[in-house]
Amino acid sequence: MLSVHVRALVLSSLFVGLSVFFFHGSASAGNASKAATGKALAGKVVILTNAPPPIFSNDKELTLFIRKNSTKKVEQTTDGIWQFETMAFFKSPLDDFEVEMVFYDITEGNSVDSRRFVNSYTQYTRNRASVTLVGKNKLIPPDFRADRSYLIIVKSMGAEIARGEFSTLGMSEAQANGESPAGQK
């Protein structure tokens, strides 16, 4: 049986480390695009409403996809979970086969003192040269709650290499249980 923390996160770790970015063609085309888009996105985790295609033909295609599909707010599903895609971009190749995905509740503030650890998991990549990580996430209550702000930090060998923020929208636990919001009758 999985621990409560693992089940609560059930971050369907379908993350796939992509080695030469997302570009079809020669390594030089991938490296040229990496220079353009990689610098702008390096160190960021982008929250997406849809899964990216396996390959982007060029830098413009990637940029348009992110513009069309990025979000800062994740809606709760009818199952009571929050489901979304992510793309994490690194400044340089990982030189490792794993990263740690760490989630913090930052509703009360983003400083190290005010953020609250929620959960984390280890994600494995296919290639030590990965500069991008793509995946599908499922966040499950009670660790994750509606109307909260969260920070995702991607760590490699203990060092932060990417981060992103999002908010969850949906019903509170009280509303889901049919209770009135505080102060209302």
N, C-alpha and C positions, 0 to 999 in steps of 0.2 A: 504494500500500500504506500502511495506517495505521501510525503509529509504535507501538512496543511500549507506550509509556505510554498512548496512546489506546486501543489494543486491550485492554490490561490493565484499564482502567477500564470500558470499554464500558458506561458508565453510560447505558443506553438512555435518553437524554435526552428522555423523553417529557413533560418538565415542561411544564406549561401554566400560564402566569400568569393568575390569575383576578382580575378587577378589583374587583368589589364583593363580594368574599368568595364564599361558596358558597350564597347564599340566593336563593330564587325569590321574586319579588314586587317591591314598590316599593323604591326606594333607601332610604327611611326605615326599612323593616324590616331591610334589610341593615346599615345603619349602627347601628341599635339593637343588633342581635346582635353586630356587630363590637365595640361598646363592651363588651358582656358577655364574650364568649369571647375576643375579640382581646386584651384586657388580660391575661387569664390565660395565653394562649399566645404573646403577642408576644415575639419574639426566640428562639423555640424551633423546632427541627426535630423532628418526631414521626416515629418509625419505625413503619411499619404492616405487618401481615401480609396485608392485602387492599387493593385499590384502592378509594378513596372513590367514592361516586356523583358524577355531575356536579353535582348540586345538593342542598343540604340545605334542608328546608322551614323549619327554625327552629334556634335555638341548642341546644335540647335534643337534637335529632336529631344534630347535629354532635358534641356532648359524648358521647352514647351510642356513636356510631360510634368515636370515638377511644378511649374506655374499653375497648370490646370488641376493637379491632384493634391497639392500640399494643403494642409490644414493645421490649425492650432487648437481645434475643438473636435473631440471625438464623441459621437452620439452613442448612447447605450442601446443595445439591441433588445428585441423582445424577449430574449433569453436572460436579460439582466447583466450582460457582460459588455465590455468595450473591446471592439475588434478594429484593428488598423494595420497598415503596412508601414514599414520604416526603411529608409536608406541612410546609412551612416557613411560619411566620407572622411578619409584619413589623410593627413598631410604627407605621409610617407608609407611605404609598404610595412605591414605589421611585423614581419620577421618572426612570426609566431603562428601557431595553429589555433589559438583560443583568445577570446576577449571576455571580459565580464560586463554584463549589462546591469546597471544599478539604477533603481527607481527611488526617487525621493518625492515626498509630498512637500510642495513649496507654497501651499496656500497661505501660510503665515509668514512667508518671506523666503528669499533665495539664499540668504547668507548661510554659511556653514553652521552657525549656531541655531538658526531658526528652521532650517529644513529638517524633515523627519524621514528617516530611512523607512522604506516600505518593503522592498524585496529586491533580490538580485538572482542572476543565474549565469552560468558559464555557457558561452556560445563558441562552437568550434567552426573553423573555416576550412576550406578545401586546399588552401594554398598559402604559404608563408608570405607571398608577395601581394596579398590582398590589400587593396586600397579602398575598397567599398564593401559594405555588408548590407544585404537586403533581407527583409524578413516580414513575417506575419505575426502579429501579437494578439493575444486574447487576455484581457485583464478581468479577473473575477473578484467580486466582493467576498468577504468583508475587508480584505486588505486594501482594495481599491474602491473608492466611493464616488458618488455623483457630486458634481459641482465643486470639484477640487482641481488644483493645479499641480502638475507633476513635472519633474525633471528626470530625463534619462541621461546617464553618464556612461559612456563606453570607456572601459579601462583595459589597457594592455600592459602586462607585467607591473600592475599597480599604478601606472600613470594614466591620467585622463587623456584620451585621444579624440573624443567627440562628445557633443552634448546637444540636447534638444529639449524643448518644452511643449507641453500640451495641457489642455483642460478637458475634464470629463463632464458631459452633460447627461442628465437623466433623472430618474426618480431616486429620492433618498430611501434609506432602509425603512423609515417610518411610513413614507408614502407607499412603498411596495407592500408593506404589511397592512395597508388600509387605515393607518392612523392619520389624524389631522396634524398639520404642521404646528409647531410650538406656538402657543398663545391663541390658537383658533379653536372654536367650538363648532 
